[in-house]
Amino acid sequence: ALLTLSVIVLTLMQVDAGSHKSRPVKKAILLVAFGTSQKSARVSFDNIQKITEKKFPGVEIRWSYTAAFIRRKLAREGIKTDSPLLALSKLSDDGYTNVVVQSLHTIPGAEFDDMREIVEKFKEGDGSFDKIVIGMPMLSCYKNLMKAVDGMLAEVPKNVLMELHEQVSKNPKARDVVNDLLAEEGVFGSNKLTLSEGMD
């Protein structure tokens, strides 16, 4: 489901062809994830790469990890990964004009907030790009949150304590929406959801 929704967002956020007249249009997609140091988990990223390449043939696709500790760990293993700031700077240096920055985060939490601030700086900057837009995380709208809650409740047995990790965000928290949805479903009589807040 995550892979499918990510590609749908990418399709909807496809960049326009219009750009500054003085230079040719060069399109790129920057896929931004929290990151992983586990080889088994990288298979999912490889699948996203393949799906995106198939959907957008000829478009440059690059990656960025928002988690600094993941980048440092991978660097010790000889694997180079870029922060969103460095990845966008490289795209600008390489002459790309129109860029989609697609978040692969699950919710619009702290890591997404930081990424969005970086993108806004490029929008307000020296014209590095003719156009740069952001694709939102999967659980950034009520409809998708509702689907996630329904799927979770279908798999979780009754009389269990569920705890979800939540990133501290500058935006209204997904926790409140999820708890409201669970309350509407009458969950709290048999299931109880608690969320722990964690700093990065």
Salt bridges, closest charged atoms under 4 A:
ASP16 OD2 - LYS131 NZ 2.63
GLU60 OE2 - ARG62 NE 2.99
GLU77 OE1 - ARG42 NH2 3.60
ASP82 OD2 - LYS90 NZ 3.16
ASP94 OD2 - ARG62 NH2 2.80
ASP113 OD1 - ARG116 NH2 3.71
GLU117 OE2 - LYS170 NZ 2.43
GLU120 OE2 - LYS123 NZ 3.58
ASP130 OD1 - ARG23 NH2 2.81
ASP176 OD1 - ARG175 NE 3.42
GLU197 OE2 - LYS173 NZ 3.08
GLU197 OE2 - ARG175 NH1 2.90
